[in-house]
Amino acid sequence: MKKKQHHIALIILAAGASIRMGKPKQLLPWKNTTLLGHAIQTAKSSNAIKVVVVLGAHADLIKLNVKEEVVFVENTSWQSGLGTSVTVGTEWLLQADIEFQEILIMLADQPLIDPEYLNKLIAISEQNPDKIITSAYKKRSGVPAIFPKTYADALLKLNEDFGAKHLLEQEQRNVITVPAAHRIVDIDTQNDYEQLKTRNEIEN
């Protein structure tokens, strides 16, 4: 049985409307499930002790079509940006009867993120419990990222004007970045999705 001693709670952000895709990308087929289903499988295979998914646009449709068992919470202000979804997920975790020390945040549309990479972030967080751990790619850093619970109040205040990006800039002296290499891709259009599917089929 897998040990889950790390006390990290995990939030999957899946509230977007997928406007450029033209349909809910959370439900696009991926491997034996959907993009969101795959993210849930990945999260639950990591050393996180609890997984919660934040929905927004298409929430009812997504809940009907995602088969994986997970806690869903709804962000009614999803149109105001990712920051509000982080706030909703953090608020749920704080109100739930869960003992956790860190919050790991990931997206529903990063299917190349695997449990091994999440566990690498978790291990680095364990060694540096006061630091924010982010994923470095291209010329920036972002999610998947881990925030110590001491940042919960800051995460509760995120909104469209003050998102996680601004928080990371404010706290840059307290951030450790971990190379994500090929694992970070943007799936915003049907073409992005088809290219990634082809790439995945070639590599596997």
TIKESE-860328 format. One record per residue: residue number from 0; x, y negated, z negated of N, C-alpha, C in turn. Coordinates in nm, 2 decimals. Layout:
REM residues N
<NUM, <X, Y, Z>, <X, Y, Z>, <X, Y, Z>>
...
END
This chain:
REM residues 204
<0, <0.08, 0.12, 0.00>, <0.00, 0.00, 0.00>, <0.09, -0.12, 0.00>>
<1, <0.05, -0.22, 0.08>, <0.13, -0.34, 0.10>, <0.12, -0.43, -0.03>>
<2, <0.24, -0.47, -0.07>, <0.25, -0.56, -0.19>, <0.21, -0.70, -0.15>>
<3, <0.13, -0.77, -0.23>, <0.09, -0.91, -0.20>, <0.12, -0.99, -0.32>>
<4, <0.25, -1.01, -0.35>, <0.29, -1.07, -0.47>, <0.31, -1.22, -0.45>>
<5, <0.30, -1.27, -0.33>, <0.34, -1.41, -0.30>, <0.25, -1.52, -0.34>>
<6, <0.12, -1.48, -0.36>, <0.02, -1.58, -0.41>, <0.01, -1.70, -0.31>>
<7, <0.00, -1.66, -0.18>, <-0.02, -1.76, -0.08>, <-0.16, -1.74, -0.02>>
<8, <-0.24, -1.85, -0.02>, <-0.37, -1.85, 0.05>, <-0.35, -1.90, 0.19>>
<9, <-0.43, -1.85, 0.28>, <-0.41, -1.89, 0.42>, <-0.54, -1.94, 0.48>>
<10, <-0.52, -2.06, 0.55>, <-0.64, -2.12, 0.62>, <-0.61, -2.11, 0.77>>
<11, <-0.71, -2.06, 0.84>, <-0.71, -2.06, 0.99>, <-0.80, -2.17, 1.03>>
<12, <-0.75, -2.27, 1.11>, <-0.83, -2.38, 1.16>, <-0.89, -2.33, 1.30>>
<13, <-1.02, -2.33, 1.31>, <-1.09, -2.28, 1.43>, <-1.21, -2.36, 1.45>>
<14, <-1.21, -2.50, 1.43>, <-1.33, -2.58, 1.43>, <-1.35, -2.65, 1.56>>
<15, <-1.25, -2.65, 1.65>, <-1.25, -2.73, 1.77>, <-1.36, -2.69, 1.87>>
<16, <-1.39, -2.79, 1.96>, <-1.50, -2.76, 2.06>, <-1.45, -2.71, 2.19>>
<17, <-1.32, -2.70, 2.21>, <-1.25, -2.65, 2.33>, <-1.31, -2.72, 2.46>>
<18, <-1.31, -2.85, 2.45>, <-1.37, -2.93, 2.56>, <-1.30, -2.90, 2.69>>
<19, <-1.16, -2.90, 2.69>, <-1.09, -2.88, 2.82>, <-1.10, -2.74, 2.87>>
<20, <-1.13, -2.64, 2.78>, <-1.15, -2.51, 2.82>, <-1.29, -2.49, 2.88>>
<21, <-1.39, -2.56, 2.83>, <-1.52, -2.55, 2.89>, <-1.61, -2.44, 2.82>>
<22, <-1.55, -2.37, 2.73>, <-1.62, -2.27, 2.65>, <-1.54, -2.25, 2.52>>
<23, <-1.60, -2.19, 2.42>, <-1.52, -2.17, 2.29>, <-1.40, -2.08, 2.31>>
<24, <-1.28, -2.14, 2.30>, <-1.16, -2.06, 2.32>, <-1.14, -1.96, 2.21>>
<25, <-1.21, -1.99, 2.09>, <-1.20, -1.89, 1.98>, <-1.24, -1.75, 2.02>>
<26, <-1.33, -1.74, 2.12>, <-1.39, -1.62, 2.16>, <-1.33, -1.56, 2.29>>
<27, <-1.23, -1.62, 2.34>, <-1.16, -1.56, 2.46>, <-1.11, -1.42, 2.42>>
<28, <-1.12, -1.33, 2.51>, <-1.07, -1.19, 2.48>, <-0.91, -1.20, 2.47>>
<29, <-0.86, -1.13, 2.37>, <-0.72, -1.11, 2.34>, <-0.69, -0.97, 2.28>>
<30, <-0.62, -0.89, 2.35>, <-0.59, -0.76, 2.31>, <-0.72, -0.69, 2.28>>
<31, <-0.74, -0.63, 2.16>, <-0.86, -0.55, 2.14>, <-0.97, -0.64, 2.07>>
<32, <-0.96, -0.77, 2.07>, <-1.05, -0.86, 2.00>, <-1.06, -0.99, 2.08>>
<33, <-1.07, -1.10, 2.00>, <-1.07, -1.23, 2.06>, <-0.95, -1.31, 2.00>>
<34, <-0.94, -1.43, 2.05>, <-0.83, -1.52, 2.00>, <-0.84, -1.54, 1.85>>
<35, <-0.96, -1.57, 1.81>, <-0.98, -1.59, 1.66>, <-0.97, -1.46, 1.59>>
<36, <-1.03, -1.35, 1.64>, <-1.02, -1.22, 1.58>, <-0.87, -1.18, 1.56>>
<37, <-0.79, -1.21, 1.66>, <-0.65, -1.17, 1.66>, <-0.58, -1.25, 1.55>>
<38, <-0.61, -1.38, 1.54>, <-0.55, -1.47, 1.44>, <-0.59, -1.41, 1.30>>
<39, <-0.71, -1.37, 1.28>, <-0.76, -1.31, 1.15>, <-0.68, -1.18, 1.12>>
<40, <-0.67, -1.10, 1.22>, <-0.59, -0.97, 1.20>, <-0.45, -1.00, 1.16>>
<41, <-0.39, -1.10, 1.23>, <-0.25, -1.14, 1.20>, <-0.24, -1.19, 1.06>>
<42, <-0.33, -1.28, 1.02>, <-0.33, -1.34, 0.89>, <-0.35, -1.23, 0.78>>
<43, <-0.44, -1.14, 0.80>, <-0.47, -1.04, 0.70>, <-0.36, -0.93, 0.69>>
<44, <-0.27, -0.92, 0.80>, <-0.16, -0.83, 0.79>, <-0.04, -0.89, 0.73>>
<45, <-0.04, -1.02, 0.70>, <0.07, -1.09, 0.64>, <0.06, -1.07, 0.49>>
<46, <0.15, -1.13, 0.41>, <0.16, -1.12, 0.27>, <0.07, -1.23, 0.20>>
<47, <-0.02, -1.29, 0.27>, <-0.11, -1.38, 0.21>, <-0.21, -1.31, 0.13>>
<48, <-0.26, -1.37, 0.02>, <-0.35, -1.29, -0.07>, <-0.50, -1.32, -0.04>>
<49, <-0.52, -1.43, 0.04>, <-0.66, -1.46, 0.08>, <-0.66, -1.54, 0.21>>
<50, <-0.76, -1.51, 0.30>, <-0.77, -1.57, 0.43>, <-0.91, -1.64, 0.44>>
<51, <-0.91, -1.76, 0.48>, <-1.04, -1.83, 0.50>, <-1.03, -1.90, 0.64>>
<52, <-1.14, -1.89, 0.71>, <-1.14, -1.95, 0.85>, <-1.24, -2.07, 0.84>>
<53, <-1.19, -2.19, 0.89>, <-1.27, -2.31, 0.90>, <-1.33, -2.32, 1.04>>
<54, <-1.46, -2.32, 1.05>, <-1.53, -2.33, 1.18>, <-1.59, -2.47, 1.18>>
<55, <-1.63, -2.51, 1.30>, <-1.70, -2.64, 1.32>, <-1.79, -2.63, 1.44>>
<56, <-1.75, -2.67, 1.56>, <-1.82, -2.65, 1.68>, <-1.85, -2.50, 1.71>>
<57, <-1.97, -2.47, 1.76>, <-2.00, -2.33, 1.80>, <-2.00, -2.24, 1.68>>
<58, <-2.01, -2.29, 1.56>, <-1.99, -2.20, 1.44>, <-2.08, -2.08, 1.44>>
<59, <-2.21, -2.10, 1.46>, <-2.30, -1.98, 1.46>, <-2.27, -1.88, 1.57>>
<60, <-2.23, -1.93, 1.69>, <-2.20, -1.84, 1.80>, <-2.07, -1.76, 1.76>>
<61, <-1.97, -1.83, 1.70>, <-1.85, -1.76, 1.67>, <-1.87, -1.66, 1.56>>
<62, <-1.95, -1.69, 1.46>, <-1.97, -1.59, 1.35>, <-2.04, -1.47, 1.40>>
<63, <-2.13, -1.48, 1.50>, <-2.20, -1.37, 1.56>, <-2.11, -1.28, 1.64>>
<64, <-2.00, -1.33, 1.69>, <-1.91, -1.26, 1.79>, <-1.78, -1.22, 1.73>>
<65, <-1.75, -1.26, 1.61>, <-1.62, -1.22, 1.55>, <-1.65, -1.11, 1.46>>
<66, <-1.59, -0.99, 1.48>, <-1.62, -0.87, 1.41>, <-1.53, -0.85, 1.28>>
<67, <-1.42, -0.92, 1.28>, <-1.33, -0.91, 1.16>, <-1.39, -0.96, 1.03>>
<68, <-1.38, -0.90, 0.92>, <-1.43, -0.94, 0.80>, <-1.34, -1.05, 0.74>>
<69, <-1.40, -1.17, 0.71>, <-1.32, -1.28, 0.66>, <-1.42, -1.38, 0.60>>
<70, <-1.37, -1.47, 0.52>, <-1.46, -1.58, 0.47>, <-1.46, -1.69, 0.57>>
<71, <-1.58, -1.73, 0.61>, <-1.60, -1.85, 0.70>, <-1.65, -1.97, 0.62>>
<72, <-1.59, -2.08, 0.64>, <-1.65, -2.21, 0.58>, <-1.66, -2.30, 0.70>>
<73, <-1.76, -2.39, 0.68>, <-1.79, -2.48, 0.80>, <-1.75, -2.63, 0.77>>
<74, <-1.69, -2.69, 0.87>, <-1.66, -2.83, 0.86>, <-1.76, -2.91, 0.94>>
<75, <-1.85, -2.98, 0.88>, <-1.95, -3.05, 0.95>, <-1.89, -3.18, 1.01>>
<76, <-1.77, -3.22, 0.97>, <-1.71, -3.34, 1.03>, <-1.60, -3.30, 1.13>>
<77, <-1.61, -3.18, 1.19>, <-1.50, -3.13, 1.28>, <-1.46, -3.23, 1.38>>
<78, <-1.55, -3.31, 1.43>, <-1.52, -3.41, 1.54>, <-1.42, -3.51, 1.50>>
<79, <-1.40, -3.52, 1.37>, <-1.30, -3.62, 1.32>, <-1.16, -3.57, 1.31>>
<80, <-1.14, -3.45, 1.36>, <-1.00, -3.40, 1.37>, <-0.96, -3.29, 1.28>>
<81, <-0.84, -3.23, 1.31>, <-0.79, -3.12, 1.23>, <-0.78, -3.15, 1.08>>
<82, <-0.74, -3.27, 1.05>, <-0.72, -3.31, 0.91>, <-0.84, -3.27, 0.82>>
<83, <-0.96, -3.30, 0.88>, <-1.09, -3.27, 0.80>, <-1.10, -3.12, 0.78>>
<84, <-1.06, -3.04, 0.87>, <-1.07, -2.89, 0.85>, <-0.97, -2.85, 0.75>>
<85, <-0.85, -2.90, 0.74>, <-0.76, -2.87, 0.64>, <-0.82, -2.90, 0.50>>
<86, <-0.88, -3.02, 0.49>, <-0.95, -3.06, 0.37>, <-1.06, -2.97, 0.33>>
<87, <-1.14, -2.93, 0.42>, <-1.25, -2.83, 0.39>, <-1.20, -2.70, 0.34>>
<88, <-1.10, -2.65, 0.41>, <-1.04, -2.52, 0.37>, <-0.97, -2.53, 0.23>>
<89, <-0.90, -2.64, 0.21>, <-0.83, -2.66, 0.08>, <-0.94, -2.67, -0.03>>
<90, <-1.04, -2.74, -0.01>, <-1.15, -2.76, -0.11>, <-1.21, -2.62, -0.15>>
<91, <-1.23, -2.54, -0.04>, <-1.29, -2.41, -0.07>, <-1.20, -2.33, -0.16>>
<92, <-1.07, -2.33, -0.12>, <-0.97, -2.25, -0.20>, <-0.97, -2.29, -0.35>>
<93, <-0.97, -2.43, -0.37>, <-0.96, -2.48, -0.50>, <-1.08, -2.44, -0.59>>
<94, <-1.20, -2.43, -0.52>, <-1.32, -2.40, -0.59>, <-1.34, -2.25, -0.61>>
<95, <-1.27, -2.17, -0.53>, <-1.28, -2.02, -0.54>, <-1.20, -1.97, -0.66>>
<96, <-1.23, -1.85, -0.70>, <-1.16, -1.79, -0.82>, <-1.04, -1.72, -0.77>>
<97, <-0.94, -1.79, -0.72>, <-0.82, -1.74, -0.66>, <-0.70, -1.80, -0.72>>
<98, <-0.60, -1.72, -0.76>, <-0.48, -1.77, -0.81>, <-0.38, -1.78, -0.70>>
<99, <-0.34, -1.90, -0.66>, <-0.24, -1.92, -0.55>, <-0.15, -2.03, -0.58>>
<100, <-0.03, -2.03, -0.53>, <0.07, -2.13, -0.55>, <0.09, -2.21, -0.42>>
<101, <0.06, -2.16, -0.31>, <0.09, -2.23, -0.18>, <-0.03, -2.20, -0.08>>
<102, <-0.04, -2.29, 0.02>, <-0.14, -2.28, 0.12>, <-0.07, -2.28, 0.25>>
<103, <-0.09, -2.17, 0.33>, <-0.04, -2.15, 0.46>, <-0.15, -2.19, 0.56>>
<104, <-0.12, -2.28, 0.65>, <-0.21, -2.33, 0.75>, <-0.17, -2.28, 0.89>>
<105, <-0.26, -2.22, 0.96>, <-0.23, -2.18, 1.10>, <-0.35, -2.21, 1.19>>
<106, <-0.33, -2.20, 1.32>, <-0.44, -2.22, 1.42>, <-0.49, -2.09, 1.48>>
<107, <-0.62, -2.10, 1.53>, <-0.68, -1.98, 1.59>, <-0.63, -1.95, 1.72>>
<108, <-0.56, -2.05, 1.79>, <-0.52, -2.03, 1.93>, <-0.37, -2.03, 1.95>>
<109, <-0.30, -1.96, 1.86>, <-0.16, -1.93, 1.87>, <-0.13, -1.78, 1.86>>
<110, <-0.18, -1.71, 1.97>, <-0.18, -1.56, 1.96>, <-0.04, -1.49, 1.96>>
<111, <0.07, -1.57, 1.98>, <0.20, -1.51, 1.98>, <0.26, -1.51, 1.84>>
<112, <0.19, -1.58, 1.75>, <0.23, -1.58, 1.60>, <0.20, -1.44, 1.55>>
<113, <0.30, -1.38, 1.49>, <0.28, -1.24, 1.44>, <0.30, -1.24, 1.28>>
<114, <0.26, -1.13, 1.22>, <0.27, -1.12, 1.07>, <0.41, -1.13, 1.03>>
<115, <0.51, -1.08, 1.11>, <0.65, -1.09, 1.07>, <0.69, -1.24, 1.06>>
<116, <0.65, -1.32, 1.15>, <0.69, -1.46, 1.14>, <0.62, -1.53, 1.02>>
<117, <0.49, -1.50, 1.00>, <0.43, -1.56, 0.88>, <0.50, -1.52, 0.75>>
<118, <0.54, -1.39, 0.75>, <0.61, -1.34, 0.63>, <0.74, -1.40, 0.61>>
<119, <0.81, -1.44, 0.72>, <0.94, -1.51, 0.72>, <0.91, -1.65, 0.65>>
<120, <0.81, -1.72, 0.69>, <0.78, -1.85, 0.63>, <0.75, -1.83, 0.48>>
<121, <0.67, -1.73, 0.45>, <0.63, -1.70, 0.31>, <0.76, -1.67, 0.23>>
<122, <0.85, -1.59, 0.28>, <0.97, -1.56, 0.21>, <1.06, -1.69, 0.18>>
<123, <1.06, -1.78, 0.28>, <1.14, -1.90, 0.27>, <1.07, -1.99, 0.16>>
<124, <0.94, -1.99, 0.17>, <0.86, -2.07, 0.07>, <0.89, -2.01, -0.07>>
<125, <0.89, -1.88, -0.09>, <0.92, -1.82, -0.22>, <1.06, -1.87, -0.27>>
<126, <1.15, -1.88, -0.18>, <1.29, -1.92, -0.22>, <1.30, -2.07, -0.25>>
<127, <1.20, -2.15, -0.19>, <1.20, -2.29, -0.20>, <1.06, -2.34, -0.24>>
<128, <1.01, -2.31, -0.36>, <0.87, -2.33, -0.40>, <0.82, -2.47, -0.40>>
<129, <0.91, -2.57, -0.40>, <0.87, -2.71, -0.41>, <0.88, -2.77, -0.27>>
<130, <0.91, -2.70, -0.17>, <0.93, -2.75, -0.03>, <0.81, -2.72, 0.06>>
<131, <0.79, -2.81, 0.16>, <0.69, -2.78, 0.26>, <0.77, -2.70, 0.37>>
<132, <0.72, -2.59, 0.42>, <0.78, -2.51, 0.52>, <0.70, -2.53, 0.65>>
<133, <0.77, -2.57, 0.76>, <0.70, -2.59, 0.88>, <0.76, -2.52, 1.00>>
<134, <0.69, -2.50, 1.11>, <0.74, -2.44, 1.23>, <0.80, -2.54, 1.32>>
<135, <0.92, -2.52, 1.36>, <0.99, -2.62, 1.46>, <0.98, -2.56, 1.60>>
<136, <0.93, -2.65, 1.69>, <0.93, -2.61, 1.83>, <0.93, -2.74, 1.91>>
<137, <1.00, -2.72, 2.03>, <1.03, -2.84, 2.12>, <1.09, -2.95, 2.03>>
<138, <1.03, -3.07, 2.03>, <1.09, -3.18, 1.96>, <1.01, -3.22, 1.83>>
<139, <0.93, -3.12, 1.79>, <0.84, -3.16, 1.67>, <0.83, -3.03, 1.58>>
<140, <0.76, -3.06, 1.47>, <0.74, -2.94, 1.38>, <0.59, -2.95, 1.34>>
<141, <0.54, -2.84, 1.31>, <0.39, -2.83, 1.27>, <0.35, -2.70, 1.22>>
<142, <0.23, -2.66, 1.25>, <0.18, -2.53, 1.20>, <0.22, -2.42, 1.29>>
<143, <0.23, -2.30, 1.23>, <0.20, -2.26, 1.09>, <0.30, -2.33, 0.99>>
<144, <0.24, -2.37, 0.88>, <0.31, -2.45, 0.78>, <0.26, -2.41, 0.64>>
<145, <0.35, -2.42, 0.55>, <0.31, -2.38, 0.41>, <0.33, -2.51, 0.32>>
<146, <0.23, -2.54, 0.24>, <0.23, -2.65, 0.15>, <0.22, -2.59, 0.01>>
<147, <0.31, -2.63, -0.08>, <0.29, -2.60, -0.22>, <0.16, -2.65, -0.28>>
<148, <0.10, -2.58, -0.37>, <-0.02, -2.63, -0.43>, <-0.02, -2.77, -0.48>>
<149, <0.10, -2.82, -0.52>, <0.11, -2.95, -0.57>, <0.07, -3.06, -0.46>>
<150, <0.06, -3.01, -0.34>, <0.02, -3.10, -0.23>, <-0.13, -3.09, -0.20>>
<151, <-0.20, -3.02, -0.29>, <-0.35, -3.00, -0.26>, <-0.42, -3.13, -0.26>>
<152, <-0.39, -3.22, -0.35>, <-0.46, -3.35, -0.35>, <-0.44, -3.43, -0.22>>
<153, <-0.32, -3.42, -0.17>, <-0.28, -3.49, -0.04>, <-0.36, -3.42, 0.07>>
<154, <-0.37, -3.29, 0.07>, <-0.45, -3.22, 0.18>, <-0.59, -3.25, 0.17>>
<155, <-0.65, -3.28, 0.05>, <-0.79, -3.31, 0.04>, <-0.82, -3.45, 0.09>>
<156, <-0.71, -3.53, 0.11>, <-0.73, -3.67, 0.16>, <-0.71, -3.69, 0.31>>
<157, <-0.68, -3.57, 0.38>, <-0.65, -3.58, 0.52>, <-0.78, -3.62, 0.60>>
<158, <-0.77, -3.70, 0.70>, <-0.88, -3.74, 0.79>, <-0.83, -3.78, 0.92>>
<159, <-0.91, -3.84, 1.01>, <-0.87, -3.87, 1.14>, <-0.76, -3.98, 1.14>>
<160, <-0.76, -4.06, 1.03>, <-0.66, -4.17, 1.03>, <-0.53, -4.12, 0.96>>
<161, <-0.54, -4.02, 0.88>, <-0.42, -3.97, 0.80>, <-0.42, -3.82, 0.81>>
<162, <-0.36, -3.77, 0.92>, <-0.36, -3.62, 0.94>, <-0.24, -3.56, 0.88>>
<163, <-0.22, -3.43, 0.90>, <-0.11, -3.36, 0.85>, <0.02, -3.41, 0.90>>
<164, <0.02, -3.46, 1.03>, <0.14, -3.51, 1.09>, <0.20, -3.62, 1.01>>
<165, <0.11, -3.71, 0.97>, <0.15, -3.83, 0.89>, <0.21, -3.78, 0.75>>
<166, <0.14, -3.68, 0.69>, <0.19, -3.63, 0.57>, <0.33, -3.57, 0.58>>
<167, <0.35, -3.50, 0.69>, <0.49, -3.44, 0.71>, <0.59, -3.55, 0.73>>
<168, <0.55, -3.66, 0.80>, <0.65, -3.77, 0.82>, <0.68, -3.83, 0.68>>
<169, <0.58, -3.85, 0.60>, <0.60, -3.91, 0.47>, <0.69, -3.83, 0.38>>
<170, <0.68, -3.69, 0.40>, <0.75, -3.60, 0.31>, <0.87, -3.54, 0.38>>
<171, <0.92, -3.60, 0.48>, <1.02, -3.53, 0.56>, <1.14, -3.49, 0.49>>
<172, <1.18, -3.56, 0.38>, <1.29, -3.52, 0.29>, <1.26, -3.39, 0.22>>
<173, <1.14, -3.35, 0.21>, <1.10, -3.23, 0.14>, <1.05, -3.12, 0.23>>
<174, <1.09, -3.13, 0.35>, <1.04, -3.03, 0.45>, <1.16, -2.94, 0.50>>
<175, <1.13, -2.81, 0.51>, <1.22, -2.72, 0.57>, <1.16, -2.67, 0.70>>
<176, <1.23, -2.68, 0.81>, <1.17, -2.64, 0.94>, <1.23, -2.50, 0.98>>
<177, <1.15, -2.42, 1.03>, <1.19, -2.28, 1.07>, <1.16, -2.27, 1.22>>
<178, <1.26, -2.23, 1.30>, <1.24, -2.22, 1.45>, <1.13, -2.12, 1.48>>
<179, <1.04, -2.16, 1.56>, <0.93, -2.07, 1.60>, <0.95, -2.01, 1.74>>
<180, <1.05, -2.06, 1.81>, <1.09, -2.01, 1.94>, <0.98, -2.00, 2.04>>
<181, <0.96, -1.88, 2.09>, <0.85, -1.86, 2.20>, <0.71, -1.85, 2.14>>
<182, <0.70, -1.85, 2.01>, <0.57, -1.81, 1.95>, <0.47, -1.92, 1.96>>
<183, <0.51, -2.04, 1.98>, <0.41, -2.15, 1.99>, <0.37, -2.18, 2.13>>
<184, <0.25, -2.17, 2.16>, <0.20, -2.20, 2.30>, <0.07, -2.28, 2.28>>
<185, <0.04, -2.37, 2.37>, <-0.09, -2.44, 2.37>, <-0.18, -2.38, 2.47>>
<186, <-0.30, -2.34, 2.42>, <-0.40, -2.28, 2.51>, <-0.52, -2.38, 2.51>>
<187, <-0.51, -2.48, 2.60>, <-0.61, -2.58, 2.61>, <-0.70, -2.57, 2.73>>
<188, <-0.65, -2.50, 2.84>, <-0.73, -2.48, 2.96>, <-0.73, -2.34, 3.00>>
<189, <-0.82, -2.31, 3.10>, <-0.83, -2.17, 3.15>, <-0.70, -2.13, 3.21>>
<190, <-0.63, -2.22, 3.28>, <-0.50, -2.19, 3.34>, <-0.40, -2.15, 3.23>>
<191, <-0.40, -2.22, 3.12>, <-0.31, -2.19, 3.01>, <-0.33, -2.05, 2.96>>
<192, <-0.46, -2.02, 2.95>, <-0.50, -1.88, 2.90>, <-0.46, -1.77, 3.00>>
<193, <-0.48, -1.79, 3.12>, <-0.45, -1.69, 3.22>, <-0.30, -1.67, 3.23>>
<194, <-0.22, -1.78, 3.22>, <-0.07, -1.77, 3.23>, <-0.02, -1.69, 3.11>>
<195, <-0.08, -1.72, 2.99>, <-0.03, -1.65, 2.87>, <-0.07, -1.50, 2.87>>
<196, <-0.19, -1.47, 2.93>, <-0.23, -1.33, 2.94>, <-0.13, -1.26, 3.03>>
<197, <-0.10, -1.32, 3.14>, <-0.01, -1.26, 3.24>, <0.13, -1.23, 3.17>>
<198, <0.18, -1.33, 3.11>, <0.31, -1.32, 3.04>, <0.31, -1.21, 2.93>>
<199, <0.20, -1.20, 2.86>, <0.19, -1.10, 2.76>, <0.18, -0.96, 2.82>>
<200, <0.11, -0.95, 2.93>, <0.10, -0.82, 3.00>, <0.24, -0.77, 3.05>>
<201, <0.32, -0.87, 3.10>, <0.45, -0.84, 3.16>, <0.54, -0.80, 3.05>>
<202, <0.54, -0.87, 2.93>, <0.63, -0.84, 2.82>, <0.59, -0.71, 2.75>>
<203, <0.47, -0.67, 2.76>, <0.42, -0.55, 2.69>, <0.39, -0.43, 2.78>>
END
